[in-house]
Amino acid sequence: WQPGEKIIDDDNLNILPAMAINSQNHTLAVWSLVSGSGSILKYSIKRGAGWQAARILASQMSTNLAPVIVFDHNDTGWVFWSANNGDDDDIYVSKFIDDSWTPAEMVHIDNGVPDILAEAGRDGAGNIWVTWQQLKNNGYIELSQTFETETMRKFASTESLDTDNIRQMKKRAARANSISPPAFFRARSRATIYFPGNTIRPSMPVKGNLD
């Protein structure tokens, strides 16, 4: 390991850092600075020898936590994080272009429930994807959203199965030879659903809607 480098040195609580390096070997670091009952995002860039002075990633939300960073094929930095507007937590995104940030945009529709713990990456086609956890019923489910890099156009979002979905599928599977696929299946999709502990029918293949 190389010797540690101090990015910021102040009396504030600086937590939950994220870091990524682009193709030009420039490093972007983003973290949460907690002050009182709220928090803001701060960032710094390293181009060469040292880190630039930390600056604020503007946001209108009262709390801004747990950022993640991914660079697209144009070396544009995308930052996703969980922020609270005074009502509930939601996932936001901002892009770093020409040394400035685009206005924060909510990734999903405003749903009235907590959305937290974003993770992000780049797929084989160069699109940017983000996944996060959303409160539903008595637990959390995983959601995902994909963005076209140039326009930030959103592709169809997907939702993982929660325990209620699985329980309903098991009931249908016990009385029928086939079951309907989940609504989030894309056309021409295939999958195998496993029912742990079901010794009679431990798994079942399903097809997506071919319309």
N, C-alpha and C positions, 0 to 999 in steps of 0.2 A: 504494500500500500504506500502511496505517496503521502507526504506530510499533510495534515489537515490544513485547510485554508478557512479563515474567518471571513464570511461574506458581509456580515453586519455586526456592529458592536454598539449596543445601546442599552438602556435600562428597561426596555419593553420586553414582553413575553413573545418571542418569535418561535412559532411551532409549525409542524406539519409541512416541511419543505418538499418540493418536487423539483426535479432537474432533468434537462434533456440537452443533447448536443446535436447540432445540425451538420450538414455535409461540409461546411467550411470550418468546422471545429470551433464554432462559437457556442458557448454554454449559456443557457437560460435557466435561472432559478426563480421559483415563485414560492411564497410561503404566506402563512397567516400571522398577522400581528394582532395580538389580543390587547384591548384597552378597555378597562371597565367591563361593562356587560356586552360589548360588541367586539367586532374584529374586522380588519381590512386585509386586502391582499397587497403584498409588496413584492417587488421583483428586482433582480439585478442581472446584468449581462457581463460575461467575460469574453473579451475579444483580444486574445494575446496574453499579456503578462498578468493583469490584475482585474479585479471586479470593479464595475462602475458603482457609483453611489446608488444606494437603494432608492427606488421610486415607487409611487402608489399606482396600482392597477385600479382605475376608477370603477366604482360600483355604487349604486344607490341603495344597496341592501345593508341592513344593520349588522349582520354577521356574514362572514365569508370564510369558509373553512375547506380544508382537504383538497387543494388543487392538484391536478394532474396535467402533464404537458405531453404533446406529441407534435413533431414537425412533419409537414406534408412534403411532397416532392419538389415544391418551390422554396423550401426552407422557411416557410411561414409557420410560426409557432401558434398552436391552438392550446388554449388553457380551458379546462373544464373544472368546475368546483360546485360545492353546495353552498347556497346562500339563503338567507331568511329575510323576507320583506316585511316582517312583523306579524305574519300569519302562520306560515309553515315553510319548511325547507324545500327548495327546488334546485335543479341542476341548471347551471348557466354555462355559456361558452363565450369566449372572446378571442380574437385573432390578433397577433402582433405583426403589423405591416408598416414598413417604413418608420420604425422606431416609435410607433404609437399603437394604441389598442383600439379595436373596433368596439362600439357600444355592446355591453353585455346583453346576451339574448338567451331567453329561457329555451332549453332544449326540447321540452315537452309542453303539453297544454297545462294550464294552471288547474290543478286537480284537488286542492284542499287537503292533501295528505303529505307527509314527509317524503322527500326524495333525497337520498344521501349516497355517499361512498362511490363516487364516479371513478371509472377506469377507462382508459382510452388507448387507441392504437391506429395503425394504418393497414388496410387490407391489400391484397395482391393487385387490385385495380387502382390503387392510389387513393381510395376514398378513406375518410376519417370515420372511425366508429367510436361510440361511447356506450358503456353499460353502467347501470347504477341500480341501487336498491330502493324499492318503493313499498311503503306500508300498505298492506291490503288484508282486510279481515284481522286476524290475530297474529300475523307474521309479515315477513318481507318477501317480495318476489323480485326477480331480476328483469329489468327492461333494457332494451338496447335501441340505439338510433344511429343511422349512417348518414354522413354528409358527403355530397359531391364537393370536391376540393375547391374548384374555381368559383362556384356560385353559392356555396353553402346550402344548396337545395337539399332538402331532407328526403331520403328514401323511406319506405314503409318501416315503421318501428315494429319490434317484436316483443313478445312477453313470454316469460318462462311459465311452466306449469307450477301452480301452487298446490297445497295439500288438498284443497277442495276439488280442484280439477281432477287430480289423480283418484280421489275417492269416487267421484261420479263415473269416471272411466272404468274403474273396477266393477262397479255395479252393472254398467251396460255390457261389459265383456262377459259377465257371468250368465247373461240371459240372451246373448246374441252371438252370431258368428263373426260379426264385424262391428266396429265402432266408428263414429264420425271423428275426423281429425280435428285438432284444436283450430280455432279461428285464425291464429297467426301463421298457419302453414302457408307457405308460398306455393304457387302453382307448380305442378310436377315434382313435388317433394315426396320423399319416402323417409320413414323413420321406424324404429322399433321401440315400443314403450314397454318398460319392464315393471312388473309388479312384485317387488320383493316380498318373500314370504308366501306367495301364492304357488303352492306346489302343483295345482291342477293346470293352471295357465300362467306360467311365469313371465311370458312375454307375448307381444302381439305386433305384427307389422301393420302399418297404416300408410295410406297414400294421401297426398295432398289433393286439393280440389283441382281437377283437370279442366275446368271450364275455361 
